[in-house]
Amino acid sequence: MKAAVVTQDHQVNVTEKTLRPLKHGEALLKMECCGVCHTDLHVKNGDFGDKTGVILGHEGIGIVKEVGPGVTSLKVGDRASVAWFFEGCGHCEYCNTGNETLCRDVKNAGYSVDGGMAERVHCHRGLRGKSA
């Protein structure tokens, strides 16, 4: 699949990338669109550390094409989003009080996990269908 990937020299190249199999709790989206945020530029420029090889994007919308094991909140055909928050640990004080973005083990799309600037993307089951 084609994806917008950060290069070692702080550029973005559209390259072919292989998508790994779905993990427990993930769904596969066929992307419709993805916005560009200034955070994407910070990631590209290495302002938050070297992120060579990551797929940018956390403002995207796609259609669910496949659901992995453990996914009950999404079904094939639903529209879902690729947001900055990908997932938290699920058991810390922040995750248990609705403040998942403060989780010390948070994963963010387009930064610590691949984001939405690709033809196909993984999203986490916590994203609700039809809310995008």
Backbone as CSV, one residue per row, in Angstrom:
resi,resn,N_x,N_y,N_z,CA_x,CA_y,CA_z,C_x,C_y,C_z
1,MET,0.848,-1.178,0.000,0.000,0.000,0.000,0.886,1.231,0.000
2,LYS,0.343,2.343,-0.460,1.072,3.609,-0.459,0.840,4.323,0.870
3,ALA,1.914,4.963,1.366,1.829,5.674,2.636,2.821,6.831,2.646
4,ALA,2.485,7.893,3.397,3.366,9.047,3.579,4.257,8.778,4.788
5,VAL,5.534,8.515,4.513,6.465,8.037,5.531,7.558,9.074,5.782
6,VAL,7.897,9.264,7.063,8.974,10.168,7.452,10.317,9.533,7.083
7,THR,11.189,10.339,6.456,12.518,9.850,6.083,13.568,10.344,7.076
8,GLN,14.741,9.721,7.030,15.816,10.072,7.948,16.285,11.513,7.766
9,ASP,16.136,12.047,6.555,16.561,13.430,6.301,15.411,14.431,6.475
10,HIS,14.405,14.039,7.272,13.288,14.922,7.649,12.422,15.342,6.473
11,GLN,12.249,14.442,5.535,11.338,14.641,4.422,10.175,13.658,4.578
12,VAL,9.218,13.755,3.683,8.111,12.797,3.638,8.078,12.222,2.236
13,ASN,8.150,10.918,2.149,8.066,10.237,0.860,6.823,9.367,0.832
14,VAL,6.149,9.352,-0.302,5.058,8.399,-0.498,5.711,7.126,-1.019
15,THR,5.647,6.082,-0.207,6.323,4.830,-0.529,5.378,3.654,-0.346
16,GLU,5.784,2.526,-0.867,5.057,1.276,-0.650,5.456,0.727,0.712
17,LYS,4.480,0.335,1.482,4.734,-0.215,2.804,3.811,-1.409,3.011
18,THR,4.313,-2.434,3.655,3.506,-3.615,3.952,2.811,-3.415,5.286
19,LEU,1.532,-3.698,5.325,0.753,-3.565,6.551,0.812,-4.880,7.313
20,ARG,1.161,-4.814,8.582,1.214,-6.018,9.410,-0.195,-6.555,9.635
21,PRO,-0.319,-7.821,10.046,-1.646,-8.371,10.358,-2.283,-7.631,11.541
22,LEU,-3.603,-7.665,11.600,-4.323,-7.042,12.713,-3.971,-7.725,14.022
23,LYS,-3.875,-6.912,15.071,-3.694,-7.426,16.429,-5.053,-7.461,17.114
24,HIS,-5.106,-8.123,18.257,-6.320,-8.157,19.069,-6.748,-6.718,19.362
25,GLY,-8.021,-6.431,19.145,-8.555,-5.112,19.455,-8.395,-4.071,18.364
26,GLU,-7.962,-4.478,17.177,-7.776,-3.527,16.088,-8.714,-3.815,14.924
27,ALA,-8.967,-2.772,14.150,-9.731,-2.900,12.906,-8.898,-2.305,11.778
28,LEU,-9.206,-2.712,10.562,-8.525,-2.207,9.375,-9.440,-1.227,8.657
29,LEU,-8.925,-0.029,8.399,-9.680,0.994,7.684,-9.108,1.202,6.294
30,LYS,-9.992,1.396,5.322,-9.588,1.921,4.015,-9.807,3.419,4.124
31,MET,-8.739,4.181,4.030,-8.817,5.608,4.297,-9.532,6.366,3.182
32,GLU,-10.358,7.323,3.608,-11.032,8.237,2.683,-10.279,9.557,2.588
33,CYS,-9.807,10.044,3.745,-9.079,11.308,3.769,-8.291,11.413,5.069
34,CYS,-7.311,12.295,5.062,-6.542,12.567,6.274,-6.019,13.988,6.191
35,GLY,-6.320,14.771,7.206,-5.844,16.145,7.256,-4.373,16.210,7.636
36,VAL,-3.793,17.378,7.421,-2.415,17.629,7.828,-2.449,18.599,8.997
37,CYS,-1.812,18.219,10.082,-1.761,19.026,11.299,-0.327,19.524,11.481
38,HIS,-0.166,20.610,12.197,1.190,21.103,12.439,2.017,20.079,13.215
39,THR,1.360,19.250,14.009,2.075,18.182,14.714,2.762,17.251,13.725
40,ASP,2.141,16.999,12.579,2.776,16.170,11.551,4.108,16.783,11.110
41,LEU,4.150,18.100,11.016,5.389,18.778,10.631,6.449,18.635,11.719
42,HIS,6.036,18.732,12.990,6.980,18.518,14.097,7.558,17.107,14.050
43,VAL,6.705,16.117,13.800,7.169,14.728,13.720,8.140,14.579,12.553
44,LYS,7.776,15.097,11.401,8.634,15.033,10.210,9.989,15.679,10.466
45,ASN,9.985,16.815,11.149,11.213,17.570,11.391,12.068,16.999,12.513
46,GLY,11.561,15.980,13.214,12.325,15.383,14.305,12.284,16.183,15.585
47,ASP,11.329,17.096,15.717,11.249,17.946,16.907,10.946,17.159,18.180
48,PHE,10.373,15.978,18.049,10.041,15.135,19.204,10.882,13.860,19.205
49,GLY,12.016,13.883,18.540,12.861,12.698,18.423,12.743,12.094,17.034
50,ASP,13.648,11.185,16.738,13.687,10.556,15.419,12.508,9.611,15.238
51,LYS,11.703,9.858,14.223,10.547,9.012,13.912,10.635,8.484,12.483
52,THR,11.861,8.251,12.024,12.078,7.714,10.683,11.256,6.444,10.482
53,GLY,10.540,6.388,9.359,9.765,5.198,9.009,8.315,5.218,9.441
54,VAL,7.932,6.156,10.312,6.540,6.199,10.765,5.659,6.801,9.672
55,ILE,4.434,6.303,9.585,3.428,6.879,8.691,2.756,8.018,9.443
56,LEU,2.753,9.195,8.852,2.171,10.377,9.490,0.642,10.316,9.507
57,GLY,0.037,11.233,10.266,-1.404,11.468,10.196,-2.193,11.004,11.394
58,HIS,-2.998,11.935,11.916,-3.903,11.603,13.020,-5.220,12.381,12.915
59,GLU,-5.557,12.774,11.727,-6.829,13.464,11.492,-7.495,12.833,10.276
60,GLY,-7.739,11.531,10.369,-8.235,10.798,9.217,-9.558,10.105,9.445
61,ILE,-10.214,9.797,8.336,-11.489,9.081,8.335,-11.389,7.945,7.324
62,GLY,-11.900,6.795,7.718,-11.901,5.660,6.810,-13.081,4.747,7.056
63,ILE,-13.219,3.771,6.183,-14.295,2.781,6.273,-13.696,1.465,6.757
64,VAL,-14.334,0.850,7.748,-13.858,-0.425,8.289,-13.993,-1.507,7.222
65,LYS,-12.884,-2.176,6.928,-12.853,-3.266,5.950,-12.711,-4.624,6.618
66,GLU,-12.168,-4.638,7.830,-11.949,-5.897,8.540,-11.840,-5.592,10.028
67,VAL,-12.334,-6.487,10.863,-12.174,-6.333,12.308,-11.375,-7.516,12.845
68,GLY,-10.506,-7.216,13.787,-9.695,-8.249,14.411,-10.411,-8.852,15.603
69,PRO,-9.799,-9.847,16.221,-10.390,-10.470,17.399,-10.548,-9.457,18.531
70,GLY,-11.638,-9.581,19.266,-11.888,-8.707,20.401,-12.541,-7.385,20.055
71,VAL,-12.873,-7.167,18.802,-13.503,-5.901,18.393,-15.008,-6.098,18.323
72,THR,-15.735,-5.366,19.169,-17.200,-5.435,19.160,-17.833,-4.074,18.896
73,SER,-17.048,-2.997,18.993,-17.603,-1.651,18.825,-17.606,-1.186,17.375
74,LEU,-16.967,-1.940,16.491,-16.920,-1.599,15.071,-17.306,-2.810,14.249
75,LYS,-17.879,-2.540,13.074,-18.185,-3.637,12.151,-17.830,-3.190,10.733
76,VAL,-17.671,-4.147,9.846,-17.343,-3.841,8.457,-18.390,-2.874,7.898
77,GLY,-17.916,-1.824,7.245,-18.796,-0.805,6.671,-18.938,0.439,7.524
78,ASP,-18.601,0.359,8.822,-18.650,1.542,9.682,-17.607,2.555,9.240
79,ARG,-17.879,3.800,9.518,-16.899,4.867,9.331,-16.237,5.078,10.696
80,ALA,-14.918,5.196,10.702,-14.178,5.390,11.952,-13.046,6.380,11.718
81,SER,-12.519,6.889,12.806,-11.484,7.920,12.704,-10.118,7.396,13.119
82,VAL,-9.108,8.085,12.620,-7.737,7.904,13.084,-7.404,9.201,13.805
83,ALA,-7.391,9.140,15.117,-7.157,10.322,15.940,-5.761,10.254,16.557
84,TRP,-5.316,11.348,17.145,-4.008,11.402,17.805,-3.897,10.293,18.844
85,PHE,-4.920,10.117,19.669,-4.908,9.048,20.670,-5.205,7.724,19.981
86,PHE,-4.240,6.800,20.019,-4.448,5.465,19.460,-4.904,4.519,20.562
87,GLU,-4.144,4.435,21.652,-4.566,3.628,22.794,-3.716,3.951,24.009
88,GLY,-4.304,3.694,25.176,-3.585,3.778,26.438,-3.450,2.379,27.014
89,CYS,-2.879,2.299,28.203,-2.658,0.984,28.816,-3.965,0.325,29.247
90,GLY,-4.973,1.153,29.556,-6.275,0.619,29.937,-6.453,0.318,31.411
91,HIS,-5.404,0.502,32.218,-5.558,0.162,33.635,-4.942,1.169,34.611
92,CYS,-4.335,2.231,34.128,-3.749,3.221,35.038,-4.830,4.193,35.534
93,GLU,-4.446,5.063,36.453,-5.391,6.032,37.013,-5.996,6.923,35.928
94,TYR,-5.218,7.253,34.906,-5.716,8.126,33.844,-6.693,7.390,32.930
95,CYS,-6.329,6.191,32.537,-7.220,5.409,31.671,-8.537,5.092,32.375
96,ASN,-8.486,4.894,33.675,-9.688,4.532,34.428,-10.556,5.718,34.805
97,THR,-10.088,6.938,34.532,-10.885,8.123,34.864,-11.220,8.966,33.640
98,GLY,-11.080,8.381,32.445,-11.436,9.097,31.227,-10.381,10.070,30.740
99,ASN,-9.173,9.969,31.266,-8.076,10.853,30.868,-6.971,10.074,30.160
100,GLU,-7.372,9.214,29.231,-6.441,8.297,28.570,-5.272,8.998,27.902
101,THR,-5.476,10.212,27.438,-4.391,10.908,26.737,-3.220,11.223,27.666
102,LEU,-3.430,11.135,28.980,-2.358,11.374,29.951,-1.639,10.090,30.352
103,CYS,-2.090,8.959,29.869,-1.485,7.662,30.187,0.015,7.706,29.895
104,ARG,0.804,7.165,30.803,2.262,7.161,30.607,2.687,6.211,29.489
105,ASP,1.809,5.289,29.113,2.103,4.338,28.041,1.273,4.613,26.789
106,VAL,0.810,5.842,26.630,-0.061,6.194,25.509,0.647,5.951,24.175
107,LYS,-0.140,5.534,23.201,0.345,5.400,21.826,-0.426,6.406,20.984
108,ASN,0.311,7.164,20.171,-0.293,8.203,19.348,-0.094,7.906,17.868
109,ALA,-1.185,8.041,17.102,-1.143,7.794,15.657,-0.270,8.832,14.968
110,GLY,0.556,8.368,14.060,1.440,9.258,13.332,2.650,9.683,14.124
111,TYR,2.861,9.026,15.270,4.002,9.358,16.122,4.634,8.083,16.676
112,SER,3.950,7.420,17.594,4.497,6.179,18.158,3.926,4.938,17.476
113,VAL,2.851,5.090,16.733,2.324,4.037,15.853,1.981,4.694,14.514
114,ASP,1.895,3.882,13.472,1.589,4.425,12.147,0.236,5.124,12.139
115,GLY,0.163,6.212,11.379,-1.034,7.033,11.329,-1.841,6.885,10.055
116,GLY,-2.658,7.911,9.785,-3.698,7.842,8.771,-3.346,8.256,7.357
117,MET,-2.111,8.651,7.090,-1.748,9.056,5.726,-1.294,7.845,4.917
118,ALA,-2.217,6.934,4.739,-1.948,5.696,4.004,-3.249,5.214,3.385
119,GLU,-3.127,4.280,2.468,-4.328,3.731,1.843,-5.139,2.898,2.833
120,ARG,-4.438,2.207,3.705,-5.094,1.373,4.719,-4.388,1.577,6.048
121,VAL,-5.168,1.542,7.135,-4.652,1.881,8.454,-5.307,0.997,9.506
122,HIS,-4.567,0.718,10.564,-5.149,0.059,11.731,-5.738,1.124,12.652
123,CYS,-6.858,0.814,13.266,-7.380,1.679,14.324,-7.733,0.796,15.507
124,HIS,-7.869,1.399,16.659,-8.132,0.670,17.892,-9.629,0.519,18.109
125,ARG,-10.017,-0.588,18.717,-11.435,-0.889,18.930,-12.166,0.162,19.746
126,GLY,-11.457,0.972,20.524,-12.107,1.974,21.348,-12.788,3.067,20.542
127,LEU,-12.437,3.190,19.265,-13.086,4.184,18.417,-14.428,3.652,17.965
128,ARG,-15.452,4.400,18.188,-16.809,3.948,17.897,-17.182,4.200,16.445
129,GLY,-17.825,3.232,15.861,-18.350,3.396,14.515,-19.426,4.467,14.497
130,LYS,-19.591,5.097,13.377,-20.605,6.123,13.145,-20.386,7.402,13.946
131,SER,-19.305,7.496,14.721,-19.045,8.738,15.448,-18.096,9.638,14.672
132,ALA,-17.534,9.102,13.614,-16.550,9.877,12.856,-17.245,10.815,11.872
